[in-house]
């Protein structure tokens, strides 16, 4: 299993992503880190599912531009 530091290093976004741009996010909970399987966006101070618009109920610790 990848360590927290190694996973976090793969998510190189700093600060906030460009407004309403879909990105990949790395989240963390009591079990460890995980990548959400859907694109997310940061808008109006909150992380949201880019497709549904629903607010994330996860703690985002890193983001990166989506890979094509």
Secondary structure, DSSP 8 states (H G I E B T S, - for coil): ---HHHHHHT----S--STT--EEEEEEETTEEEE-SS-EEEETTEEEETTT--B--SEEEEEEE---
